[in-house]
Amino acid sequence: MAAPLGSKANPSQYDCYPDLAEDEPYFVIRAHDPLSSALVELHAYIGAGQPGAAHNKLAEIMELTRDRAPRPAGSPKYRETFAISQSMEQWRDTHPKS
């Protein structure tokens, strides 16, 4: 049985890890996260220029999270996530795509 597409054992043909610059920030969403597939699908809809489908997927994500207790924004894990996001933006500003 083959490993699932997008895994370490069976990377996607678009896998970015070999192409990452040494100083390029990245963020991994694992399948273990209950929102992972929906978030990846949302990203795909946005990238494919399908705003209606993206809007519907975001509404689905919001519905999935509606009844969950909010996670503390001040927790170390989420502070680091916001810091990675900021690092990505700063990195892009100093490393224009060629």
N, C-alpha and C positions, 0 to 999 in steps of 0.2 A: 504494500500500500504506500503510495507516494505521500510525502509530506505536504501539508496544505500550502497553497500558493501564498507567497508573502511571508513565509516563515524563514528562520535562519537556514534551515535545511533545503528550502526551495524558494529562494528569493525571486521577487518579481523582476522581469527584464528591465524595469524602471527603478530598481532598487538604488537608492541614493548613497548608501553608506560608503561604497568604494570611492565616490566622487566628492565626499565632504572635505572641505579644506580643514586643516588642523585646528583652525580657530573658529570654524563655522558652528554656531549654536544649532542644536536640533532638539526635537521633542518627540517622544515615542508614545503612541497610544496602543496599549496592549489589548488583545482580544478579551482578556480577563475583565476589563472595564465594561460594565453593562451598556454604556453609551457608545462604545468604540465603533461598531459597524455603522450606526446612524451618523456619527460625526464624520467618518470617512466618506460615507455616501453624500452628506451635505457638501463636503469639500469637492467631491467629483461633480455634483450638480453646478456649483458655483464656477468651477473651472471650465465646465462644458457650456457655460453661458445659458443655463436653464433656470432663470430666476423664479419661475412659478414652482418648479419642482423643489428648488432650494427652500423657498418659503414654506412649502408644505412639509418638508423634512424638518425644518427648524420648529415648526408648530408641533410636529410629532415629538421631537426631543423635549420641548417645553412641557408637553403633556406627560411624558415619561417621568419628568422630574418634579411635577407639580405637587405631589403628595409626600415628597421626601423632605426631611428636615434639612434646612440649609447647612452647608458646610461652613465652618468658621473661616472667614476670609483672612483672618490673622494667623492661621495655622502655618507652621514652617513649610509644609508641603505646598500650600497655595501661594505663599509669599514667593517661594522659589519659582513656581510656575509663571507668575507675573514677571519675575526678574528675567526668566528665559525669554519671554515674549519681548521684553524691552531690549534684551541683548540681540535678538534677531533683527529688530528694527534698526538698531544702531549698526549692526554688522552690514546690513543691506545698504545703508547710507554711505558706508566707507568702502564697499566692494561692489561697484556697479556691474551688472551682468554684461558680459561681452557678447 
